[in-house]
Every structure is written in C-alpha cells, then in structure tokens.
Amino acid sequence: MIAMRLRHRVGQIAQRLHALRRDAGGVAMVEFAMCLPFVVTITMAGTELANYTTTKMRISQLALMVADNASRIGSGTMNAKTISETQINGLLTGAGLQSGRLDLFQNGRVILASLQPSSTPDKFVVKWQRCRGVKAVTSSYYTATNTTNPALPASGDMDGITANGQRITSPSNGAVMFVEIDYTYQPLISLDFLPGINPTIKDVAALTVRDNRDYAGGTSGIYNAENASRSLCTQYSAT
C-alpha cells in the first residue's frame, strides 16, 4: 500500500517536472532582461550621436551667420559704408541669442577677423579682430600679434588664411570677414556613450564684404561715436 502511494507520488512529481520543462511562459521575460542593457546602451548612444551631429550643424550655421552679418553691416551710402563697435557688438549678441540652449559664449568662443590687403604687395593682414566667449582659445589659423591696441593691425603680413585646405585672400580694394567658432560640446546624456568623439567642435566661415566700405576712417576702419566697449580678444567674457 505504501509502495503504491510512493509510486503515485513519484509519478505526480515526474509529471510536474515534465510540464515545467515544457513551460516556456517566462522565456521572453528572461531574454528581455538579458537584452535590456544592450538596448538601453544603443538607444542612449544613438540619442547622444544625434544631439552631437545636430550641435555640429548648428555651430556651422552660426559661423556662417556671423560672417554673413559682418559682411553686410554698415551705415551710410553704398559707396562708403562705415561700421561701428556697436554694430559688431550687436551681431555677436545676435549670435549668442541664436545659439539658444547651446549657450555659445559660456561654452565656446567666437573670433571675428577682417582680412585685408597689406601695404606689402601680395600680402594680407588681419586689420582688426573682435572676440566674445569665456573659452580661453586664440585663432587656429593665424597668429594675432596685437590684441590690445585697436589702432594697429591684429596680425603681421601673411600670404592669406589657409582653412580646410583652401587659401583665403581678400580683394585688392575690399575685405573678407573670417569667423572661427570654438565650442565645447555639452552632452545630452554622457559622452561615455560615444567613445573617441572629440568634445571640441570647431568651424569657420569666410565671406567677402558686400558693399564698398570705409576701411581708413575710425580706428582701423571701425568707428565708435557711441563710445561702446570693444570686444577685444584679450577679454574672455560671455557679454
């Protein structure tokens, strides 16, 4: 009698073990738990990469916008437009507002330069240079020999500015507005998801001045009747 009950009990246990072996109800949950870390990592990396790419594109657009505005500013007649420190300050302020959440001047620096013919034949100088941003960087494309005296050229004679494999020169009777932006990328989540990515984003833009401009008047061609503060490149400020 006891043997029969024992065999019956063993049979029940065997049936339950067999049923349990065939039960696949929790497999999907286990597989999901195992894959979840990979899914989260890929999702985070994709999101960070999209944000990084968008930021690079916006920095490029901002550089082009500053160069375009700098090539258009001026007051007076089309034959002798004058530019002022107030106008330069205004276009830099506009770039900061346009950058929005990038917070351009807190996380980077804008360097605006006027490339013009030198008194030496076939040579060029940066006649003036203006900067804004707290990031402590200087131009990557020329050596600024003077950043304190606005009455003097900001650089010595050179063959032009070489950027992205191209040599930039100015017209014999004009100027080229050359803009550099050096920005430190601010991660949306963490740059740990993008190993090898350089957090420093650099971009340049150059545009020829649209109209005839007064390059001789004022201080190195910049007037300051309003006595506005100059955005000199010795200052590292967001304003």
C-alpha positions in Angstrom: 0.0 0.0 0.0 2.8 2.4 1.0 4.7 1.4 -2.1 1.7 2.2 -4.4 1.3 5.6 -2.8 5.0 6.3 -3.2 5.0 5.3 -6.8 1.9 7.5 -7.3 3.6 10.4 -5.6 6.8 10.0 -7.7 4.6 9.8 -10.8 3.0 13.1 -9.9 6.4 14.8 -9.3 7.6 13.4 -12.6 4.6 14.8 -14.4 5.1 18.2 -12.9 8.8 18.3 -13.7 7.9 17.3 -17.3 5.3 20.1 -17.5 7.7 22.5 -16.0 10.4 21.6 -18.6 8.0 22.2 -21.4 6.7 25.5 -19.9 8.1 28.5 -22.0 6.0 31.2 -20.3 9.0 33.1 -18.8 11.5 32.7 -21.6 10.6 36.0 -23.2 10.9 37.8 -19.9 14.4 36.3 -19.3 15.5 37.1 -22.8 14.3 40.7 -22.4 16.1 41.1 -19.1 19.3 39.8 -20.7 19.0 42.1 -23.7 17.8 45.2 -21.8 21.3 46.6 -21.0 22.3 46.4 -24.7 19.1 48.0 -25.9 19.5 50.9 -23.4 23.1 51.4 -24.4 22.3 51.5 -28.1 19.4 53.9 -27.5 21.5 56.2 -25.4 24.4 56.2 -27.8 22.0 56.9 -30.7 20.4 59.8 -28.9 23.8 61.3 -28.0 25.1 60.9 -31.5 22.0 62.6 -33.0 22.5 65.5 -30.5 26.2 65.8 -31.3 25.5 65.9 -35.0 22.8 68.5 -34.6 25.1 70.6 -32.5 27.9 70.5 -35.1 25.4 71.6 -37.8 24.2 74.5 -35.6 27.8 75.6 -34.9 28.5 75.6 -38.6 25.3 77.6 -39.3 26.2 80.1 -36.6 29.7 80.7 -38.1 28.1 81.3 -41.5 25.5 83.7 -39.9 28.2 85.8 -38.2 30.3 86.0 -41.3 27.3 87.0 -43.4 26.1 89.6 -41.0 29.6 91.0 -40.6 29.9 91.3 -44.4 26.6 93.3 -44.6 26.7 95.6 -41.6 27.4 99.3 -42.1 25.8 102.8 -42.2 25.8 105.5 -44.8 25.9 105.4 -48.6 26.7 102.3 -50.7 30.0 103.9 -51.8 31.5 104.4 -48.3 29.6 102.4 -45.6 31.0 102.7 -42.2 30.9 100.1 -39.4 30.9 100.7 -35.7 31.8 98.9 -32.5 28.1 99.0 -31.6 27.2 97.1 -34.8 29.9 94.5 -34.2 28.7 94.0 -30.6 25.2 93.7 -31.9 26.0 90.9 -34.4 27.9 89.0 -31.7 24.9 89.4 -29.3 22.7 88.1 -32.0 24.8 85.0 -32.5 24.5 84.3 -28.8 20.7 84.6 -28.9 20.5 82.5 -32.0 22.5 79.7 -30.3 19.8 79.2 -27.7 20.4 76.3 -25.4 23.9 75.8 -26.8 24.9 78.8 -24.7 27.6 79.7 -27.2 29.6 82.2 -25.2 29.6 80.3 -21.9 30.7 77.1 -23.7 32.8 78.5 -26.5 34.3 81.5 -28.3 33.7 83.4 -31.5 36.6 85.1 -33.2 35.7 87.6 -36.0 38.5 89.0 -38.1 38.8 91.4 -41.1 41.3 90.1 -43.6 42.5 92.9 -45.8 45.4 93.7 -48.3 48.6 94.7 -46.6 50.7 97.6 -47.7 53.2 95.0 -48.9 52.4 93.7 -52.4 50.7 90.3 -52.5 50.4 90.1 -48.7 47.5 90.3 -46.3 46.8 91.3 -42.7 44.1 90.8 -40.2 43.3 94.5 -39.8 41.1 94.1 -36.8 39.9 91.2 -34.6 37.0 91.0 -32.2 36.1 88.1 -29.9 33.5 87.0 -27.4 33.2 83.9 -25.2 34.7 82.6 -22.0 36.7 79.8 -23.6 40.4 80.6 -23.5 41.4 80.0 -27.1 43.0 82.0 -29.8 42.9 81.7 -33.6 43.9 78.4 -35.0 44.6 79.9 -38.5 46.9 82.9 -37.9 49.0 84.4 -35.2 47.5 87.5 -33.7 50.5 89.7 -32.9 48.4 92.6 -31.4 45.2 92.1 -29.4 45.4 95.2 -27.2 45.7 98.2 -29.5 42.8 98.5 -31.9 44.7 101.2 -33.9 47.2 98.6 -35.1 46.7 95.6 -37.4 45.9 92.4 -35.4 48.5 90.4 -37.4 51.6 90.7 -39.4 51.9 90.2 -43.2 50.9 86.8 -44.4 50.0 85.0 -47.6 46.4 84.7 -46.6 44.5 82.4 -44.2 44.5 78.7 -45.0 41.4 76.8 -43.8 40.1 73.4 -44.8 42.8 73.1 -47.4 41.9 76.4 -49.1 43.8 79.7 -49.0 41.6 82.7 -48.3 42.7 86.1 -49.6 40.8 89.4 -49.8 40.1 91.6 -52.9 42.6 94.4 -53.6 40.1 97.0 -52.5 38.0 95.0 -50.0 38.0 92.7 -47.1 36.9 89.2 -46.1 35.1 88.6 -42.8 36.7 85.4 -41.4 34.9 83.8 -38.5 36.0 81.0 -36.2 33.9 79.3 -33.5 35.5 77.0 -30.9 32.8 75.3 -28.9 32.9 72.6 -26.2 30.1 70.1 -26.7 27.7 69.8 -23.8 26.5 66.1 -23.7 22.7 65.5 -23.6 23.4 62.3 -21.5 27.1 61.4 -21.4 30.0 61.3 -23.9 30.8 57.9 -22.4 28.3 56.6 -24.9 30.4 58.0 -27.8 34.0 56.9 -27.1 36.5 58.6 -29.3 34.3 61.6 -30.0 36.2 64.9 -29.6 34.1 67.3 -27.4 35.7 70.3 -29.1 33.7 71.4 -32.1 35.4 73.9 -34.5 34.0 75.6 -37.5 34.9 78.5 -39.8 33.2 80.7 -42.3 34.5 83.4 -44.7 32.6 85.9 -46.8 33.7 88.9 -48.8 32.3 92.3 -47.7 29.3 93.0 -49.9 29.5 96.8 -50.3 32.2 99.4 -50.5 33.3 100.1 -47.0 35.3 102.8 -45.4 38.5 101.0 -44.3 40.5 104.0 -43.4 38.4 106.0 -41.0 37.8 105.5 -37.3 40.2 103.1 -35.6 41.4 100.5 -38.1 38.2 101.2 -40.1 35.8 100.9 -37.1 34.0 103.9 -35.8 32.9 104.3 -32.2 30.9 107.5 -31.9 28.8 105.8 -29.2 31.9 105.1 -27.1 30.8 101.5 -26.9 33.0 98.9 -25.2 35.2 97.0 -27.7 35.0 93.2 -27.8 38.8 92.8 -27.7 40.3 89.4 -27.9 42.1 89.9 -24.6 38.8 89.6 -22.9 37.2 86.2 -22.1 33.6 87.1 -21.3 30.2 86.0 -22.4 29.0 89.6 -22.7 
